[in-house]
Amino acid sequence: MNKYFASFVVATQAIVFSHAIAINSFEKLTPRITRDAVAWAESVITSVNADAQLCYLNLFALNAQDFIGAFIKCAEYIEAQTDMLPSYENLGNNIMEVIRTYVEEIQEKIANKKNITDKEKEALAQKLGSKIQELVAYINTIYYTALFNAVNKKGAVKAVYMFDENGLIPQKSRTSLLPTSL
């Protein structure tokens, strides 16, 4: 696995453990995430072909729906496509930057607490881990929605699942539609 795949898997794998999204927890980050997602989606629409766009939609949908085997096959496929690597790297960087910003803000709040015990620090660290999982799920949903809307607007591809746990589904066998929202 190269560094882009590994970074993306680390950032997104947390989503499989979190179904509840605490939207209000990330209210301050929402405009930034949305702006980045829309810009990234527009870049994808103009820089890669319709099949590659569909791969990205699959990546987000499979991740959100806990289809781990299919998600990994999809990520590996994307990693092998040299024309997709710039947008894939950009996606990973965008996600990691939002997570970094969130973690730094929380760590600063923790550092400013007075008389905090080691046990309390451990509990806060566990809570932070859980919040990061929620944040990744939230980011995944926003990016999926931005790309889904851009792909639909362009109308160049039917939004169907193209991966399963065995890998790429032959084009004639792709019949299951992707969800309109996550």
N, CA, C and O of each residue as an XYZ file, in Angstrom:
728
protein
N       0.844     -1.182      0.000
C       0.000      0.000      0.000
C       0.887      1.241      0.000
O       1.882      1.305      0.722
N       0.517      2.220     -0.812
C       1.318      3.430     -0.770
C       0.781      4.380      0.289
O      -0.229      4.108      0.938
N       1.482      5.509      0.453
C       1.133      6.409      1.556
C      -0.248      7.032      1.401
O      -0.899      7.319      2.406
N      -0.719      7.251      0.168
C      -2.039      7.850     -0.026
C      -3.130      6.895      0.430
O      -4.067      7.286      1.128
N      -2.996      5.647      0.029
C      -3.980      4.645      0.415
C      -3.973      4.457      1.922
O      -5.024      4.434      2.563
N      -2.773      4.322      2.482
C      -2.665      4.111      3.928
C      -3.265      5.283      4.702
O      -3.977      5.078      5.685
N      -2.981      6.506      4.265
C      -3.534      7.679      4.938
C      -5.051      7.707      4.845
O      -5.745      7.998      5.820
N      -5.552      7.401      3.659
C      -7.000      7.438      3.479
C      -7.675      6.342      4.288
O      -8.719      6.576      4.897
N      -7.094      5.153      4.301
C      -7.689      4.055      5.065
C      -7.705      4.396      6.548
O      -8.706      4.174      7.229
N      -6.594      4.935      7.051
C      -6.545      5.300      8.469
C      -7.611      6.347      8.769
O      -8.320      6.253      9.771
N      -7.716      7.332      7.905
C      -8.679      8.412      8.147
C     -10.115      7.947      8.033
O     -10.981      8.406      8.778
N     -10.376      7.042      7.109
C     -11.761      6.664      6.869
C     -12.187      5.388      7.558
O     -13.385      5.171      7.740
N     -11.275      4.549      7.940
C     -11.650      3.282      8.549
C     -12.421      3.485      9.848
O     -13.242      2.654     10.237
N     -12.143      4.599     10.506
C     -12.846      4.892     11.755
C     -14.349      4.962     11.557
O     -15.114      4.744     12.496
N     -14.766      5.261     10.362
C     -16.194      5.420     10.098
C     -16.989      4.146     10.338
O     -18.171      4.218     10.675
N     -16.375      2.989     10.173
C     -17.117      1.743     10.322
C     -17.560      1.510     11.758
O     -18.413      0.661     12.017
N     -16.998      2.242     12.669
C     -17.369      2.081     14.069
C     -18.356      3.142     14.536
O     -18.761      3.153     15.698
N     -18.740      4.029     13.633
C     -19.584      5.136     14.058
C     -20.731      5.345     13.082
O     -20.511      5.616     11.902
N     -21.945      5.218     13.573
C     -23.108      5.458     12.727
C     -23.806      6.748     13.108
O     -24.428      7.389     12.260
N     -23.716      7.134     14.350
C     -24.365      8.359     14.804
C     -23.454      9.535     14.517
O     -22.285      9.536     14.902
N     -23.989     10.524     13.848
C     -23.202     11.700     13.506
C     -23.716     12.873     14.329
O     -24.882     13.257     14.236
N     -22.837     13.423     15.120
C     -23.207     14.564     15.949
C     -22.907     15.835     15.160
O     -21.837     16.427     15.306
N     -23.843     16.244     14.336
C     -23.640     17.357     13.425
C     -23.268     18.633     14.174
O     -22.357     19.345     13.752
N     -23.946     18.932     15.264
C     -23.673     20.162     15.987
C     -22.256     20.212     16.538
O     -21.723     21.304     16.735
N     -21.637     19.083     16.789
C     -20.269     19.046     17.298
C     -19.282     19.645     16.302
O     -18.204     20.097     16.690
N     -19.641     19.650     15.040
C     -18.716     20.086     13.995
C     -19.230     21.313     13.252
O     -18.818     21.595     12.127
N     -20.126     22.025     13.894
C     -20.753     23.176     13.262
C     -19.730     24.187     12.748
O     -19.893     24.731     11.655
N     -18.687     24.440     13.519
C     -17.681     25.415     13.103
C     -16.869     24.910     11.905
O     -16.359     25.714     11.124
N     -16.747     23.601     11.757
C     -15.977     23.031     10.653
C     -16.800     22.843      9.381
O     -16.242     22.698      8.293
N     -18.109     22.846      9.516
C     -18.987     22.533      8.383
C     -18.751     23.416      7.159
O     -18.649     22.885      6.054
N     -18.661     24.731      7.303
C     -18.431     25.545      6.097
C     -17.129     25.180      5.377
O     -17.091     25.112      4.148
N     -16.094     24.952      6.129
C     -14.805     24.583      5.525
C     -14.897     23.230      4.831
O     -14.455     23.079      3.692
N     -15.471     22.247      5.522
C     -15.600     20.908      4.941
C     -16.431     20.977      3.662
O     -16.070     20.380      2.649
N     -17.530     21.697      3.712
C     -18.415     21.818      2.548
C     -17.704     22.516      1.397
O     -17.772     22.060      0.255
N     -17.028     23.610      1.687
C     -16.290     24.341      0.648
C     -15.242     23.441     -0.008
O     -15.138     23.384     -1.233
N     -14.469     22.739      0.824
C     -13.439     21.832      0.303
C     -14.056     20.688     -0.497
O     -13.526     20.299     -1.538
N     -15.168     20.154     -0.016
C     -15.828     19.034     -0.699
C     -16.358     19.447     -2.063
O     -16.193     18.721     -3.043
N     -16.992     20.608     -2.126
C     -17.533     21.084     -3.403
C     -16.393     21.364     -4.385
O     -16.480     20.993     -5.555
N     -15.334     22.010     -3.918
C     -14.186     22.288     -4.792
C     -13.552     20.986     -5.269
O     -13.199     20.852     -6.441
N     -13.409     20.025     -4.350
C     -12.817     18.739     -4.733
C     -13.714     18.027     -5.750
O     -13.215     17.487     -6.737
N     -15.011     18.020     -5.523
C     -15.944     17.359     -6.437
C     -15.887     17.998     -7.820
O     -15.876     17.289     -8.826
N     -15.850     19.312     -7.883
C     -15.763     20.001     -9.174
C     -14.456     19.656     -9.878
O     -14.428     19.491    -11.098
N     -13.390     19.548     -9.119
C     -12.100     19.160     -9.687
C     -12.158     17.740    -10.243
O     -11.635     17.470    -11.324
N     -12.792     16.841     -9.507
C     -12.926     15.444     -9.957
C     -13.748     15.381    -11.241
O     -13.395     14.660    -12.174
N     -14.827     16.126    -11.286
C     -15.705     16.122    -12.462
C     -14.945     16.564    -13.715
O     -15.207     16.073    -14.813
N     -14.006     17.491    -13.543
C     -13.278     18.016    -14.701
C     -11.954     17.314    -14.979
O     -11.381     17.488    -16.055
N     -11.459     16.521    -14.027
C     -10.120     15.953    -14.217
C     -10.082     14.448    -14.463
O      -9.071     13.929    -14.937
N     -11.160     13.740    -14.151
C     -11.162     12.286    -14.367
C     -12.427     11.875    -15.119
O     -13.412     12.613    -15.149
N     -12.388     10.705    -15.713
C     -13.522     10.235    -16.514
C     -14.685      9.767    -15.624
O     -14.573      9.702    -14.400
N     -15.780      9.451    -16.272
C     -17.006      9.074    -15.558
C     -16.814      7.836    -14.679
O     -17.345      7.785    -13.570
N     -16.065      6.838    -15.156
C     -15.816      5.648    -14.329
C     -15.036      5.993    -13.065
O     -15.308      5.443    -11.998
N     -14.078      6.891    -13.178
C     -13.307      7.310    -12.012
C     -14.194      8.067    -11.025
O     -14.059      7.900     -9.813
N     -15.093      8.892    -11.538
C     -16.038      9.599    -10.681
C     -16.904      8.598     -9.920
O     -17.161      8.759     -8.727
N     -17.341      7.577    -10.622
C     -18.147      6.530    -10.009
C     -17.344      5.764     -8.958
O     -17.893      5.358     -7.934
N     -16.064      5.567     -9.204
C     -15.200      4.914     -8.203
C     -15.200      5.699     -6.894
O     -15.314      5.122     -5.813
N     -15.071      7.007     -7.003
C     -15.077      7.830     -5.792
C     -16.418      7.762     -5.072
O     -16.461      7.671     -3.845
N     -17.499      7.804     -5.818
C     -18.812      7.657     -5.177
C     -18.894      6.326     -4.446
O     -19.404      6.257     -3.327
N     -18.392      5.268     -5.075
C     -18.374      3.953     -4.444
C     -17.526      3.964     -3.184
O     -17.905      3.371     -2.174
N     -16.391      4.628     -3.235
C     -15.505      4.681     -2.075
C     -16.238      5.238     -0.860
O     -16.183      4.657      0.224
N     -16.921      6.359     -1.042
C     -17.662      6.967      0.068
C     -18.836      6.106      0.510
O     -19.042      5.907      1.707
N     -19.603      5.594     -0.440
C     -20.791      4.804     -0.104
C     -20.416      3.506      0.600
O     -21.034      3.134      1.597
N     -19.406      2.820      0.082
C     -18.989      1.551      0.692
C     -18.455      1.773      2.100
O     -18.696      0.968      3.000
N     -17.738      2.858      2.280
C     -17.193      3.180      3.593
C     -18.313      3.464      4.587
O     -18.274      2.978      5.718
N     -19.296      4.235      4.181
C     -20.392      4.606      5.076
C     -21.280      3.424      5.422
O     -21.910      3.407      6.479
N     -21.335      2.445      4.544
C     -22.239      1.319      4.748
C     -21.538      0.084      5.305
O     -22.102     -1.010      5.295
N     -20.332      0.254      5.781
C     -19.592     -0.828      6.439
C     -19.306     -2.030      5.534
O     -19.223     -3.160      6.016
N     -19.159     -1.797      4.248
C     -18.766     -2.862      3.326
C     -17.244     -2.842      3.220
O     -16.687     -2.418      2.208
N     -16.583     -3.305      4.275
C     -15.140     -3.149      4.409
C     -14.373     -3.817      3.272
O     -13.468     -3.210      2.700
N     -14.720     -5.050      2.940
C     -14.014     -5.752      1.867
C     -14.126     -5.035      0.543
O     -13.132     -4.862     -0.162
N     -15.329     -4.617      0.199
C     -15.548     -3.891     -1.054
C     -14.871     -2.520     -1.012
O     -14.328     -2.061     -2.017
N     -14.905     -1.868      0.158
C     -14.239     -0.573      0.318
C     -12.748     -0.715      0.048
O     -12.170      0.111     -0.659
N     -12.123     -1.732      0.590
C     -10.684     -1.938      0.389
C     -10.382     -2.203     -1.085
O      -9.423     -1.656     -1.629
N     -11.196     -3.039     -1.733
C     -10.998     -3.323     -3.166
C     -11.123     -2.027     -3.976
O     -10.343     -1.792     -4.899
N     -12.088     -1.203     -3.635
C     -12.286      0.063     -4.325
C     -11.076      0.977     -4.117
O     -10.569      1.558     -5.077
N     -10.614      1.108     -2.884
C      -9.455      1.958     -2.591
C      -8.211      1.454     -3.316
O      -7.439      2.254     -3.845
N      -8.010      0.157     -3.346
C      -6.862     -0.408     -4.067
C      -6.960     -0.127     -5.562
O      -5.958      0.178     -6.209
N      -8.154     -0.229     -6.103
C      -8.369      0.051     -7.519
C      -8.032      1.515     -7.822
O      -7.336      1.805     -8.795
N      -8.519      2.422     -6.998
C      -8.248      3.844     -7.188
C      -6.748      4.098     -7.117
O      -6.199      4.843     -7.929
N      -6.101      3.491     -6.165
C      -4.658      3.661     -5.993
C      -3.877      3.212     -7.230
O      -2.823      3.770     -7.536
N      -4.380      2.230     -7.922
C      -3.700      1.699     -9.110
C      -3.933      2.559    -10.353
O      -3.266      2.362    -11.369
N      -4.865      3.504    -10.288
C      -5.176      4.351    -11.438
C      -4.363      5.643    -11.352
O      -4.675      6.525    -10.552
N      -3.330      5.750    -12.169
C      -2.445      6.912    -12.081
C      -3.168      8.230    -12.337
O      -2.791      9.255    -11.770
N      -4.195      8.223    -13.176
C      -4.922      9.458    -13.446
C      -5.757      9.918    -12.250
O      -6.173     11.075    -12.191
N      -6.000      9.018    -11.303
C      -6.799      9.363    -10.128
C      -5.938      9.777     -8.928
O      -6.455     10.349     -7.969
N      -4.657      9.502     -8.973
C      -3.811      9.767     -7.810
C      -3.792     11.229     -7.359
O      -3.832     11.474     -6.153
N      -3.732     12.210     -8.261
C      -3.754     13.593     -7.766
C      -5.027     13.929     -6.972
O      -4.950     14.555     -5.915
N      -6.179     13.518     -7.474
C      -7.423     13.808     -6.752
C      -7.538     12.979     -5.481
O      -8.115     13.433     -4.493
N      -6.995     11.769     -5.499
C      -7.010     10.899     -4.320
C      -6.118     11.478     -3.223
O      -6.482     11.487     -2.047
N      -4.955     11.955     -3.626
C      -4.046     12.583     -2.667
C      -4.676     13.852     -2.101
O      -4.588     14.110     -0.900
N      -5.302     14.634     -2.954
C      -5.977     15.852     -2.510
C      -7.079     15.529     -1.511
O      -7.222     16.218     -0.500
N      -7.856     14.492     -1.783
C      -8.908     14.056     -0.870
C      -8.325     13.695      0.495
O      -8.808     14.163      1.526
N      -7.294     12.866      0.496
C      -6.661     12.467      1.751
C      -6.116     13.654      2.522
O      -6.273     13.733      3.741
N      -5.472     14.585      1.812
C      -4.934     15.778      2.463
C      -6.048     16.639      3.052
O      -5.920     17.147      4.166
N      -7.141     16.803      2.306
C      -8.272     17.594      2.813
C      -8.828     16.996      4.098
O      -9.075     17.711      5.069
N      -9.022     15.693      4.097
C      -9.583     15.015      5.274
C      -8.630     15.128      6.465
O      -9.049     15.450      7.577
N      -7.360     14.864      6.224
C      -6.389     14.910      7.318
C      -6.248     16.323      7.875
O      -6.051     16.486      9.080
N      -6.342     17.334      7.040
C      -6.224     18.715      7.506
C      -7.394     19.087      8.420
O      -7.194     19.761      9.431
N      -8.591     18.665      8.083
C      -9.746     18.951      8.941
C      -9.588     18.224     10.277
O      -9.844     18.799     11.335
N      -9.172     16.973     10.226
C      -8.974     16.211     11.463
C      -7.896     16.873     12.320
O      -8.059     17.013     13.532
N      -6.791     17.280     11.683
C      -5.704     17.927     12.416
C      -6.205     19.200     13.098
O      -5.907     19.437     14.269
N      -6.951     20.005     12.382
C      -7.489     21.239     12.945
C      -8.373     20.940     14.152
O      -8.259     21.592     15.190
N      -9.244     19.964     14.013
C     -10.147     19.597     15.105
C      -9.366     19.094     16.320
O      -9.629     19.515     17.446
N      -8.423     18.208     16.095
C      -7.635     17.635     17.193
C      -6.834     18.714     17.905
O      -6.778     18.730     19.135
N      -6.214     19.612     17.153
C      -5.435     20.680     17.779
C      -6.305     21.571     18.650
O      -5.888     21.979     19.734
N      -7.502     21.871     18.188
C      -8.424     22.698     18.963
C      -8.808     22.003     20.274
O      -8.817     22.626     21.336
N      -9.117     20.740     20.187
C      -9.502     19.982     21.389
C      -8.308     19.819     22.327
O      -8.455     19.964     23.540
N      -7.149     19.525     21.790
C      -5.959     19.375     22.623
C      -5.633     20.672     23.358
O      -5.194     20.646     24.508
N      -5.845     21.792     22.698
C      -5.619     23.080     23.346
C      -6.588     23.274     24.514
O      -6.203     23.767     25.574
N      -7.837     22.885     24.311
C      -8.827     22.982     25.388
C      -8.434     22.094     26.562
O      -8.544     22.498     27.720
N      -7.979     20.893     26.259
C      -7.554     19.968     27.315
C      -6.352     20.529     28.051
O      -6.291     20.467     29.279
N      -5.396     21.075     27.314
C      -4.186     21.630     27.932
C      -4.510     22.805     28.852
O      -3.801     23.034     29.832
N      -5.558     23.541     28.555
C      -5.941     24.701     29.373
C      -6.706     24.314     30.630
O      -6.935     25.157     31.497
N      -7.105     23.048     30.739
C      -7.800     22.603     31.950
C      -6.795     22.502     33.096
O      -5.680     22.008     32.927
N      -7.206     22.970     34.231
C      -6.329     22.944     35.414
C      -6.671     21.729     36.279
O      -7.816     21.278     36.323
N      -5.665     21.223     36.954
C      -5.822     20.116     37.898
C      -6.512     18.897     37.280
O      -7.423     18.327     37.881
N      -6.098     18.517     36.136
C      -6.695     17.355     35.481
C      -5.861     16.120     35.814
O      -4.635     16.134     35.705
N      -6.535     15.073     36.215
C      -5.834     13.838     36.590
C      -5.509     13.015     35.354
O      -6.043     13.248     34.270
N      -4.623     12.049     35.542
C      -4.279     11.149     34.434
C      -5.499     10.363     33.968
O      -5.672     10.117     32.775
N      -6.336      9.975     34.911
C      -7.547      9.231     34.568
C      -8.476     10.094     33.722
O      -9.057      9.616     32.747
N      -8.616     11.359     34.092
C      -9.451     12.276     33.313
C      -8.856     12.511     31.923
O      -9.592     12.602     30.941
N      -7.525     12.610     31.837
C      -6.865     12.764     30.542
C      -7.137     11.556     29.652
O      -7.389     11.701     28.456
N      -7.083     10.369     30.241
C      -7.346      9.142     29.488
C      -8.793      9.119     28.988
O      -9.051      8.746     27.843
N      -9.727      9.516     29.841
C     -11.139      9.557     29.447
C     -11.356     10.578     28.326
O     -12.115     10.321     27.391
N     -10.702     11.716     28.417
C     -10.820     12.729     27.369
C     -10.204     12.240     26.054
O     -10.725     12.527     24.977
N      -9.108     11.509     26.147
C      -8.476     10.959     24.944
C      -9.406      9.945     24.267
O      -9.504      9.913     23.040
N     -10.084      9.123     25.065
C     -11.034      8.164     24.501
C     -12.213      8.892     23.847
O     -12.681      8.504     22.777
N     -12.674      9.935     24.498
C     -13.777     10.719     23.939
C     -13.334     11.386     22.632
O     -14.104     11.454     21.674
N     -12.104     11.871     22.600
C     -11.579     12.480     21.383
C     -11.536     11.456     20.252
O     -11.884     11.778     19.115
N     -11.120     10.249     20.543
C     -11.103      9.192     19.531
C     -12.481      8.943     18.957
O     -12.637      8.784     17.747
N     -13.476      8.909     19.819
C     -14.851      8.718     19.382
C     -15.328      9.895     18.531
O     -16.013      9.698     17.527
N     -14.973     11.102     18.924
C     -15.376     12.289     18.171
C     -14.693     12.322     16.800
O     -15.291     12.780     15.827
N     -13.473     11.850     16.714
C     -12.782     11.789     15.426
C     -13.503     10.820     14.497
O     -13.631     11.084     13.301
N     -13.973      9.706     15.038
C     -14.750      8.755     14.230
C     -16.010      9.428     13.689
O     -16.360      9.260     12.520
N     -16.677     10.177     14.533
C     -17.872     10.904     14.106
C     -17.528     11.946     13.051
O     -18.263     12.126     12.080
N     -16.414     12.625     13.247
C     -15.983     13.643     12.287
C     -15.695     13.018     10.924
O     -16.085     13.575      9.898
N     -15.029     11.891     10.901
C     -14.723     11.213      9.634
C     -16.021     10.798      8.935
O     -16.145     10.933      7.717
N     -16.971     10.302      9.700
C     -18.269      9.935      9.113
C     -18.965     11.167      8.541
O     -19.563     11.108      7.467
N     -18.884     12.251      9.247
C     -19.488     13.511      8.814
C     -18.834     14.017      7.526
O     -19.524     14.413      6.586
N     -17.514     14.000      7.491
C     -16.766     14.410      6.297
C     -17.143     13.520      5.119
O     -17.391     14.014      4.019
N     -17.186     12.217      5.344
C     -17.532     11.251      4.292
C     -18.887     11.589      3.677
O     -19.050     11.557      2.458
N     -19.850     11.909      4.526
C     -21.198     12.236      4.060
C     -21.204     13.517      3.220
O     -21.858     13.577      2.179
N     -20.489     14.517      3.665
C     -20.455     15.788      2.938
C     -19.773     15.613      1.584
O     -20.253     16.133      0.577
N     -18.664     14.889      1.553
C     -17.952     14.665      0.282
C     -18.803     13.821     -0.671
O     -18.848     14.091     -1.871
N     -19.471     12.809     -0.139
C     -20.335     11.980     -0.992
C     -21.436     12.841     -1.613
O     -21.688     12.769     -2.816
N     -22.079     13.642     -0.790
C     -23.172     14.482     -1.269
C     -22.681     15.463     -2.330
O     -23.333     15.637     -3.359
N     -21.545     16.101     -2.091
C     -20.996     17.060     -3.059
C     -20.696     16.374     -4.388
O     -21.037     16.895     -5.450
N     -20.062     15.215     -4.331
C     -19.716     14.515     -5.565
C     -20.967     13.946     -6.238
O     -21.103     14.026     -7.459
N     -21.867     13.379     -5.462
C     -23.100     12.823     -6.023
C     -23.863     13.910     -6.779
O     -24.333     13.681     -7.893
N     -23.984     15.089     -6.173
C     -24.684     16.197     -6.821
C     -23.975     16.645     -8.094
O     -24.625     16.913     -9.104
N     -22.653     16.727     -8.053
C     -21.884     17.146     -9.232
C     -22.000     16.120    -10.356
O     -22.152     16.487    -11.521
N     -21.929     14.842    -10.008
C     -22.048     13.777    -11.009
C     -23.450     13.791    -11.616
O     -23.597     13.684    -12.833
N     -24.472     13.920    -10.787
C     -25.851     13.970    -11.292
C     -26.085     15.179    -12.182
O     -26.778     15.087    -13.196
N     -25.512     16.300    -11.806
C     -25.659     17.518    -12.600
C     -25.049     17.329    -13.988
O     -25.602     17.772    -14.995
N     -23.904     16.665    -14.016
C     -23.232     16.406    -15.286
C     -23.980     15.336    -16.087
O     -24.032     15.392    -17.316
N     -24.552     14.371    -15.385
C     -25.368     13.339    -16.014
C     -24.621     12.348    -16.887
O     -25.219     11.738    -17.774
N     -23.330     12.176    -16.655
C     -22.524     11.324    -17.529
C     -22.473      9.860    -17.103
O     -22.030      9.009    -17.874
N     -22.919      9.559    -15.887
C     -22.776      8.197    -15.395
C     -23.955      7.837    -14.499
O     -24.464      8.678    -13.759
N     -24.380      6.584    -14.575
C     -25.420      6.068    -13.696
C     -24.753      5.672    -12.378
O     -23.778      4.920    -12.378
N     -25.265      6.167    -11.273
C     -24.664      5.936     -9.958
C     -25.011      4.537     -9.442
O     -26.042      4.340     -8.799
N     -24.143      3.579     -9.731
C     -24.332      2.192     -9.320
C     -23.102      1.696     -8.566
O     -22.008      2.247     -8.688
N     -23.316      0.639     -7.784
C     -22.179     -0.009     -7.135
C     -21.338     -0.687     -8.198
O     -21.863     -1.375     -9.074
N     -20.021     -0.487     -8.118
C     -19.142     -1.119     -9.084
C     -18.100     -2.018     -8.421
O     -17.237     -2.575     -9.100
N     -18.178     -2.159     -7.084
C     -17.269     -3.026     -6.345
C     -18.051     -3.893     -5.372
O     -19.081     -3.484     -4.836
N     -17.543     -5.086     -5.160
C     -18.006     -5.937     -4.073
C     -16.759     -6.518     -3.413
O     -15.642     -6.115     -3.739
N     -16.936     -7.446     -2.501
C     -15.791     -7.994     -1.771
C     -14.806     -8.734     -2.673
O     -13.679     -9.005     -2.258
N     -15.210     -9.063     -3.897
C     -14.323     -9.732     -4.852
C     -13.600     -8.754     -5.767
O     -12.720     -9.156     -6.528
N     -13.954     -7.499     -5.705
C     -13.314     -6.489     -6.537
C     -14.292     -5.827     -7.482
O     -15.464     -5.638     -7.156
N     -13.794     -5.475     -8.663
C     -14.573     -4.759     -9.658
C     -15.678     -5.643    -10.230
O     -15.417     -6.757    -10.684
N     -16.891     -5.150    -10.207
C     -18.046     -5.862    -10.768
C     -18.061     -5.584    -12.271
O     -17.925     -4.431    -12.680
N     -18.223     -6.618    -13.100
C     -18.298     -6.371    -14.549
C     -19.413     -5.360    -14.861
O     -20.471     -5.375    -14.232
N     -19.158     -4.494    -15.830
C     -20.086     -3.401    -16.121
C     -21.513     -3.880    -16.373
O     -22.455     -3.236    -15.912
N     -21.700     -4.972    -17.079
C     -23.051     -5.444    -17.383
C     -23.784     -5.970    -16.147
O     -25.007     -6.111    -16.164
N     -23.036     -6.261    -15.070
C     -23.638     -6.786    -13.840
C     -23.873     -5.714    -12.785
O     -24.338     -6.028    -11.689
N     -23.570     -4.481    -13.083
C     -23.749     -3.378    -12.129
C     -25.192     -2.892    -12.179
O     -25.565     -2.082    -13.027
N     -25.989     -3.403    -11.254
C     -27.411     -3.049    -11.283
C     -27.896     -2.356    -10.021
O     -28.940     -1.704    -10.041
N     -27.158     -2.483     -8.922
C     -27.607     -1.883     -7.664
C     -27.229     -0.399     -7.622
O     -26.062     -0.032     -7.757
N     -28.231      0.426     -7.435
C     -28.008      1.876     -7.390
C     -27.362      2.300     -6.080
O     -27.650      1.741     -5.021
N     -26.491      3.288     -6.163
C     -25.933      3.909     -4.963
C     -27.027      4.723     -4.292
O     -27.958      5.175     -4.959
N     -26.931      4.916     -2.988
C     -27.946      5.742     -2.307
C     -27.843      7.201     -2.743
O     -26.765      7.663     -3.119
N     -28.944      7.915     -2.695
C     -28.920      9.334     -3.038
C     -28.304     10.171     -1.924
O     -27.843     11.287     -2.162
N     -28.298      9.632     -0.714
C     -27.643     10.295      0.413
C     -27.168      9.232      1.398
O     -27.664      8.106      1.417
N     -26.203      9.619      2.206
C     -25.669      8.678      3.217
C     -26.192      9.038      4.587
O     -25.863      8.371      5.568
